[in-house]
Amino acid sequence: MNYPLFSAFPGLEEKVPVVAIAKLPTPVEPATQLAPNLWIKRDDKTNTLYGGNKVRKLDFVLADFFRSGKKKLVTMGGIGTNHGVATAIYGLQMDIPVEIYLFEQPLSPYVQRNLKLMHRFNAKLNYRGGLFNTALQFYWDKLIHSNNTYHLPAGGSNLAGCIAFVNAAFELRQQVQAGLSPEPDTIFCPVGSSATLAGLSLGCRLAGLKTRTVGVRVAPSHLGPLPICTEATITKLQADCYRYLCRLDPSLKGVELPTVELQHNFYGKGYGHPSTDGEWAQQMFKHTKLKLEPTYTAKAAAGVLNYCANHSDKTVLYWHTANSAEVDELAAKADCSSLPEALLKFMKNPLD
């Protein structure tokens, strides 16, 4: 197991549970074929069955589920949610009943594959149409079933998921100290549900790294009047996580929290919609072994490449959050005819 956060703060080890799903540490590799100052953190390799940043979060989230004593896990996301796939796969491995509330997004082949995977791994799928209605149903379920159900926010972005990326920053520090990577001046990552950026920002500060962390927003900033992916919402998650860790181990106190940095200009038309910048980044990344998908990684990579081109004097780390394990054969085994009727109807009449 590789949880260097516990080595730095031993008081946390007995108080923060983990289950070892992710294969850590993930590699750090130079990407000079893209930019001479660019490195990539390969969180696509967190597991050979299904990887990505969501698996790193599940080390802490599923351990928190078991500690809670709840009997079922309910979460939410778009119909192509990577978080939903990871939770379905590893929830089934651990005999956890998983239910996922789903909202609409453009029905690309990648999204269809993820939908099949969630179904293939026995998640109960509840398609509720738009994001607002889906969120309403999720929080209504939380209100009436809190006694026996663990309600996990979209993207696995609760305190446990945030702590996973505090630990990830300490993992990066270990790699820097071992000479496997230079200390980055800047880290870029996609931001949808916020825990990756919140945890990395906090973790870099706690680890004593001089690195600034920058998020590229890939999700709606607001749901009606309610902020859901803004500097303020990420700042709150970071602060909540820090206060929680300080309660568990007071030796963490006395740190000034970093300012959250979020880029908004690569979001494009909407959640899950391809963008011109993202398509350009996908073309650029064809020079590597990494594949980008349009919802998260292509938009974040566009932000990274733009920054590298304009800051050649800075060492930049792109935190790659997608899965790279081959899962097409697993998806092909899904019996789509048994999908819920609302999902079958959507697949016949998808969004543009």
N, C-alpha and C positions, 0 to 999 in steps of 0.2 A: 504494500500500500504506500502511496505517496501523498501525504498530507502535511507539507512543511509548515503550514499555519500552526499545527500542534507542536512542532519542534520549537517554533519561535515563542509560542504562548502555551506552555504545558498545562496551564490551568483550564484550557478549553477542551482538552482531549476527552476527559470523562464526562463532559457536559454537552458536547456537540456530537450526536451519533452519526455514523456513516455506514453505508453498505458499499462494498467495493465492486462497482459495475464498470466504471471507467478504467481504462488501462493507462495509467499515468506514470511518468510525465509524457505529454505529447511532444513530438519533435518541434524544433525551431529550425527553419531552413532559409538560406539566402534565396532571393528571387531576382537575381541580377539580369535575367532575361527580360524582366518587366521594367526594372529600374535599378540603377546601381546602388541605391541607398535603401532598398526594400528587403525586408525579411518577412516570413510567414510563420505564424504559430498554427500548427496543424491539428486543431481540435476536431477535424474530420476523422481523425484516427483514435478517438476515445474508445472505440470498441470495433472489433472486426465484424460483428453481426449488424450493428447499426451505430454509427458514430455521430459526432456533432456536439455542439455546446450543451444541448439538452441532456445528454447522457452524463456529462460532468455535474450538472445540477441534480440529477436523480440520485447520485451517491448520497447527497444530503437530504433530499426531499423524501425519498422512500424510507430512509432511516427515521425521519421525523414522523412519517405515516405510521410506522410500526410502533414508535414510542407513544403515539397518540391513543393507541388502542382502538381506533376506528375500524370499521369493517369494509368500507368501500371508498374508492377514490373517484372524485368527480372533478373534471377540469373543462376548459373550453379553448377554442381556437378556430381559425379558418378551416375550410374543408380540406386544405392541403397542409395543415399544420405539422411541422417537423416535431414539435413538442408532443403532439398527440400520438404520432407514430412511436416515438421513443417511449412514452409512457405506456402505450399499449403493449409493446414488445416486452419491456422489462417488468411491467406489472404482471403480465401473464407468467413470466418466468418465476415470479415470486408469489404466485397465487393470489394476486390482488385484483378484485373486480374493478374494472375501469369503465367509467362512463364519460363521454365527451360531448359537450354541447358545441355545435358547429355553426359558423356563419358563412355566408356566401363570399366567394372570391372568383376571379376569372379561372375558367376550367382548362388549364393547360395540361399537357401530358404528365408533367411533374406532379401537379395537384391530383390528377386522377390516380396516379401511382400511389401517392401517400394515402388517399382515401381508401384504396384497396388494401393497403397494408394495415391500416387501423382496423378494418373489417376482418381481415385475415387473422389478426391476433386478438380477436374476440372482444374488442372494445364495443360497448353499447353506444351507438351513434345516434344523437338527437340533433337533427338539422332544424334550425329555427329561423332561417332566412337571413335578414339583415343583422348587422353587428349589435344595434341597440336592443332588438328583441332577444337576441341570444344572451347578451349580458344580463338583461332583465330576468330571463328564465334561470340563468346560472345563480344569480344572487337570491332569487326567490327560493331555489332549491336549498341554498345555504341557510336561509332563514328557517326553513321548516324541517330540515334533515341534519342539523348540525350535531345531534347527539351521536350518530353512528357513521357519519360520512366526513371524510377529509376533503375539503374543498380547496383545490389548487388553482391559483390564478393562471390566466393564459401565459404560456411560455415558461411555466414553472417558476414564476417570479415572486415567490414569497421570501421570507427571511432565510430559510434554508437554502433556497436557490441562489440567493445573493452571497451567502457565506461560501458557496462553492467557488465563486469567482474571486473572493478575497483570497482563498487558498490558491487559486490559479496564479495570482500575482506573486505569491511567495514561491510557487513552482518556477515561474519565470526568473525570479531572483536567483534561485539555485542554478539555473542554466546559465545565467550571466556570470555568476561567480565561478562556474566550472569552465568558462571560456567557450561555451557552445553558441553563444550569441553575444553581440555587443549590447550594452544597455540602450534600449530605444529612447530616442528623444520624444517620440510620439507613438501611441498605439491607436489604431483605428479598429472599430468593430461595428456591425449593424446593431440598431436598437429598435426593438419592437415592444417587448414587454418590460424592458429596462434593467433586469437583474445583472446581465452581463456587464454593461457599462457601470452600473452602480457598484458592483462588487470589485471590478478591476480598478476603478478610481480610488475606492477606499483601500483596497489591498496594496496598490502601489505606494500610497502614502504610508500605510502601516509598515510596509516592507523597507521603507527608506529609499525607494527608487525615485530618481528625479524625473521619471517619465510622466508626461501628461497623456491623458486618455481622451479620445475624441470619438463620439458616437455619430453614426450616420442614420438619421431617422428613416425607418422603412414602414412605419405604421401611422395611422391617423393621430394627429396631435390631440384632437378633442373628439369626444362622443357627445354631440350636441354642445351644451355649455360646459360639459365636464372634461377637464384635462385628463388625458390618459397616457400621452407620451410627450412630455415637455421637460424642460430643464427643472421645473419645480417638482414634478412627480418623481423624477429620478433622484433629485436632491433629497426628497423626503425618504425614499427607500434607502438611500445611502446612510442617512442620519439614523433612521430606525434600526438598520443593521448594526451600525456602530454602537448605539446605545445598548442594544441587546448583547453584543459581545462584551461591552464594558461591565454589564451586570454579571455576566458569567465569569469574567476575569478582570478585576479592577486595574491590573497592570497595563491595560490598553489605554487607560484614560490619559488625557493631556495632549491629544493630537488634534490639530486644526484640519478640518475636512477640506478637501480640494473643491474647487468650483467645477460644476458639471459643464462639459462642453458638448454641444449637440448641433450637428449640421442638418439643416432642413431642405437644402436646395437640390437634393438628389432623389427626393421622394417620388416625383413624377405625378402621373394622373391619379393614382390611388393605390391602396393596399393590394398587392398581387399583380398589379398591372405592370407590364414591361415598360421601361423607360429608354429613351434614346441613349442616355449616358450609360445605362446598365448594359444595353446591347453592345455598345462600344467596348465596355470592360470585358464582356464575355468573349468578344473577338480577340482582345489582347491576351486573355488568359488561355487561349488555345495554344499559346507557346509553352504552357506549363502542363503538368499532369492533373491540375485541379479543374473541376467543372463548377461553374457558377450557375445558380438558379435565379430567376428574375425577381422573386419576392424580397429576398434578403441580401444575398451575397453579391449579386451583380451591382446593386445600387451602392453597397458599401465599398466594393472594389473600385467603382468609378470615383468615389471620394478619395480613396487612397492614392490612386494613380494620378489624379489631379494634384493632390498635395505633394507627392514626390516630384512631379515635374516642376513645381514652383518653389520647392524647398530642398534643393539638391544637397545642401549642407547638413541636412537632418537625417538621422537614422530612424527609419520608420518601420513599425511592425504591424502587419495586417493580421488580425486574429480571425482565422477562417473557421466559421461556425457550422458549416453544412456537413452532412454525412457523405462519405465517399465509398462506403461499403456497397458492394453490388447487391441490390435488393429486387431487381426486376423479376427474377424467377419466383421469389416469394410473393410478390404482388400478383403475378399471373395465376397463382393458385387460389386466389380469392374468388368466391362464388358471388359475383356481383348481383345475380338475380335475387339474392336474399337480403340485399341492402334495404333499408327502410324506404317506403314508397316516396316520401318527400325528397329523398336524395336521388332516387331513380328519376323522378320528374325533373329535378334540377339538371341532372346529367343530360337529359334529352333537350332541355331548353336553358342552356347556361347563359351566364353573363357574356357580354361581348368582350 
